[in-house]
Amino acid sequence: MPSIEPKVKNSAYTKQRALSNVQMELIKLYSTNLDYNELMELKSLLVDHFSQKAIREADSIWRKKEMSAQTMDDWLNE
């Protein structure tokens, strides 16, 4: 896996760190010159992906803790 060597400010040494798989894919994507509409589409896809992931996780937690709309109403009225 490729690594980068970021310089530590005001320090005599550098720290070596590997790039994540996401960073590697984004670097590959950087070589693609997207027009504005394609860029907006890509941003929308990323937002949709991560928002759906967050919603699924929240739903899972609510089910595990047996929470309901009444739980939310109770919280709002505390």
C-alpha positions as CSV (number, residue, x, y, z in Angstrom):
1,M,0.0,0.0,0.0
2,P,1.4,3.4,-0.9
3,S,2.4,5.7,2.0
4,I,2.9,9.4,2.5
5,E,5.3,11.1,4.7
6,P,3.6,14.2,6.2
7,K,6.0,16.7,7.8
8,V,5.4,17.4,11.4
9,K,5.4,21.1,12.0
10,N,8.4,22.3,14.1
11,S,9.8,18.8,14.4
12,A,13.0,17.1,13.3
13,Y,11.2,13.9,12.2
14,T,8.5,12.7,9.8
15,K,5.8,10.2,10.5
16,Q,5.0,7.6,7.8
17,R,1.3,6.7,7.2
18,A,-0.5,4.5,4.7
19,L,-3.3,5.8,2.5
20,S,-6.7,4.3,3.2
21,N,-8.7,2.5,0.4
22,V,-11.0,5.6,0.2
23,Q,-8.1,7.9,-0.3
24,M,-6.6,5.7,-3.0
25,E,-9.9,5.6,-4.9
26,L,-10.3,9.4,-4.6
27,I,-6.8,9.9,-6.0
28,K,-7.8,7.7,-9.0
29,L,-11.0,9.8,-9.4
30,Y,-9.0,13.1,-9.3
31,S,-7.5,12.2,-12.7
32,T,-11.0,12.3,-14.2
33,N,-12.1,15.7,-15.4
34,L,-15.8,15.8,-14.6
35,D,-18.0,18.6,-15.9
36,Y,-20.1,20.5,-13.4
37,N,-23.2,18.4,-13.8
38,E,-21.3,15.1,-13.4
39,L,-19.6,16.5,-10.3
40,M,-22.9,17.4,-8.7
41,E,-24.2,13.9,-9.6
42,L,-21.2,12.4,-7.9
43,K,-21.7,14.5,-4.8
44,S,-25.3,13.6,-4.7
45,L,-24.5,9.9,-4.9
46,L,-22.1,10.2,-2.0
47,V,-24.6,12.1,0.1
48,D,-27.3,9.5,-0.6
49,H,-25.0,6.6,0.2
50,F,-23.9,8.0,3.5
51,S,-27.3,9.3,4.6
52,Q,-28.9,5.9,3.8
53,K,-26.1,4.2,5.8
54,A,-26.8,6.5,8.8
55,I,-30.5,6.0,8.6
56,R,-30.1,2.2,8.5
57,E,-27.9,2.3,11.6
58,A,-30.3,4.6,13.5
59,D,-33.2,2.3,12.6
60,S,-31.2,-0.6,13.9
61,I,-30.5,1.1,17.2
62,W,-34.1,2.1,17.6
63,R,-35.2,-1.5,17.0
64,K,-32.6,-2.9,19.5
65,K,-33.7,-0.4,22.2
66,E,-37.4,-0.9,21.4
67,M,-37.8,2.8,20.8
68,S,-40.9,4.3,19.0
69,A,-42.5,7.6,18.0
70,Q,-43.7,7.8,21.6
71,T,-40.1,7.7,22.8
72,M,-39.4,10.8,20.6
73,D,-42.5,12.6,21.9
74,D,-41.5,11.9,25.5
75,W,-38.0,13.3,24.8
76,L,-39.4,16.4,23.2
77,N,-41.7,17.0,26.2
78,E,-38.9,16.6,28.9
